[in-house]
Amino acid sequence: MKTNLQIPRNLGEDEGDVSIIISNLVENAVEACMRMLKGNRFIDIKAAPVGDENVILAVRA
């Protein structure tokens, strides 16, 4: 697993909602990895701010 998360403290959204979204994305990535051949499994999670109130979140498996 590789992560690089840059999430602003004052995102303007409820922290609980953001946590649920990230949790669901990670859970889906783990499930996808479980279906892959062992040698090809990976999860790459990135989040970066865009402007003052937006964040791009990408999860690859």
NORZI-V316623 format. One line per field, one symbol per residue. phi: phi as a letter, one per 40 degrees, with the letter a starting at -180 (. if undefined). psi: psi as a letter, one per 30 degrees, with the letter a starting at -180 (. if undefined). burial: 1 if it has 16 or more other C-alpha atoms within 10 Angstrom, else 0. A space follows every 50 residues. Layout:
BEGIN
phi = ???
psi = ???
burial = ???
END
This chain:
BEGIN
phi = .bbabbbccbcgbcdccccccccccccccccccccccdcbcabbbbaacb gcbbbcbbbbb
psi = kkkjkikkeifflkeeeeeeeeeeeeeeeeeeefflkefgklkjkkkkkj afglkkkkkk.
burial = 00000010000000000000010011001100100000000000101000 00001010111
END
